[in-house]
Amino acid sequence: MSESAEGTGAGASFNGLVAGLAASAIAGLQQVASTEGSADQSEMEAGPGLAGVRQVIDMLVLLQDKTRGNLVQEEQQFLDSTVADLKLAFVKAADGTKTG
């Protein structure tokens, strides 16, 4: 496929980077969700999972800040929506571990 069919080569790589980081955060959220409600779960078990997710979100926010104004619209929209979606999922997961 030509670069114009997929956007720029750099754009595809940038979106791939964002998607890879997001996948890591989603895996962490799934790990937290799978331990939620376990009879032997302690706060210590849930903590590192959420801390790892928070770290990935923080990296994406840093990337968002450092690249502002240097991305094509598609890249910026993808990054912005990914960060927003992950923040929402993080808050829901964090609330679930407090009430669970």
HELIX and SHEET records of a PDB file:
HELIX    1   1 GLU A    3  GLU A    6  1                                   4    
HELIX    2   2 GLY A    9  THR A   35  1                                  27    
HELIX    3   3 GLU A   43  THR A   67  1                                  25    
HELIX    4   4 GLN A   73  THR A   99  1                                  27    
END                                                                             
